[in-house]
Each structure stands twice: as C-alpha cells, then as structure tokens.
Amino acid sequence: MTYHERLLIIGNSGSGKTWLSKEIGRRGRLPTLHLDDIRWQPGRYGVPRENAAAMRDVARAAEADQWVMEGVYGWLVQNALPRVTRLVWLDLPKSALPTSNSVAIREAALKRASASCWTG
C-alpha cells in the first residue's frame, strides 16, 4: 500500500505557514497550495473571488493524492478537511508574531540558515 501525504497548515497571519509549507513541499516533493492564491483574484491581492468558486477550487485541489495546503481561511478548507492526513495548527503567542521590521530580518536569516538547518 502506498501512503499519500495531504498536509494542511493553519495559523494566524505571520505565523510562518507559507514558509513552512514551502519547506515541507520542497523537501517532500509535494505540490503546495496557498489559500491566498485561491481566495484573491489573480494579481489583485485583497480583491476576493466568489466564495463558491474558491471553495470549488480547494475541493478540486484536495482530490489529489499528495499536497501541502496552507492558509488562514477555516471556511475555505472545509471541503479539504476530509482528505487531510496531517493537520498542523500554528498557534504562536501574539508576542512571537512578527512586526513589519522583523519579517524582513527573519526572511534574511532563514535564507542564510536554510542550507545548514534543513539537511533532510
């Protein structure tokens, strides 16, 4: 029997969902789906698509055998939840969430450290 990984990462904005999903996807060679890419109109972040269309796209993506999905939209993942094999809930204390200045610092540090930290 072949095991298929379908991982859902949920958490607040700035908690590291996108970075974690990219790393897991890269290391596991799994397709990665960012719910922001489905929720917002292409090239128009902040301009929502129709809810029904976004939910259909998530359900369609969840039909695949393997994937990593991440986002903050609980209502949007309801069609994917029955297919999830692992759920990661990032629940950081507010004091640990990045400020606009710390985001740039964190990203730079992660780029420098990624080669030595993620030896797979």
N, C-alpha and C positions, 0 to 999 in steps of 0.2 A: 504494500500500500504506500502511495506517495503522499507525503504531508504537504499541504499548501498553507502558506502563511498569509493571513489577512489581518493586518495590524492597524488599529485605529488609535491615534494620539489626539487627546482632547486636553485643552487647558486655556487659561486666560491669555489675553494678548501679551506678548513679550515674555512668555514663559519658556520659550525655546522649542516649540512644536515644529516649526519649519526646519530649523537646523537639525533637530533630532530625526525627523522623517527623512531628510536628505541623506544623513549619515547612514541610517538603517537601510534605506533603499539602495544606496551606493554599495554598502558592504554586502548586503544580501542579494544584490542584483534584482531588486524588486521595483516594479513601477510605482511611482509616488504621485499621489493626487493631493493637491492643495485645495481645500474647500473655498478659499478666497477666489481661486481661478474659476470656480463654478458659480459662486454666488454673485460676483460682479460681472458686468458687461465687459467683454474683451477690450483692453486698452482704456477702460473707463472705471477704474477703481473708485468705489463709492457710489456708483450708479448700479442699483441692483437689477438683476434679471428677474423674470417672473418666477415666483416661488415654485410653481408646478414644474416649470422647465428645469430649474435647478435640481429639484427632487428627482425628476426622471433621470437626469444625467448621473446623479450619485447612485441611484439604483442600478443603472446600466453599468457603471464602473464597478460596482460591488459584485457583479456577476462573474468577474474574472477570478481565476484560481488563486492568484497571488497579487498582493498590493500592500502599500502603506498609504494610509489616508490621514490627513491631519486638518484640524480646524477648531473653531470655537462655536460652531453652529450646531447645537444639540438637535434642533428641529430638523436640520438638513440631513443628519446622519441616521435618522430613524429607519430609513429603508436599507441601510447598510448593516445595522446592528445584528440582524440575524445571521449574517455571514462572517462576522468578526471572529477570529480565532484568538486574538490577544487585544486587550484594551490597556492603554497607558493613559493615566489621568495625571497631568502635571498640575499640582496644586501647591504653588510656591507662596510663601507669605508675601504680603504686599511690600515689605521692606526689601525683599530679594528681587523684585521685578525691576527691570532696567529703566533708567531715565533716558532721555534722548541722547545725552552725552555718553552714558555708559554703553549704549548699544554699539556705537562706533568702536569704542575701546574693546568691548567683548568680541566683536566680529574680527578685529585685527588680531587679538590674542588667540582666538580659535584657529584662524588661518595659520598662524605661526606654529601652534601646538598640534595641529591635526595630524601631521606626519608622525610625530612621536607618540601621541596619545592613542591613536587608532591603529594599532598594529595588526588587528584582525586575527 
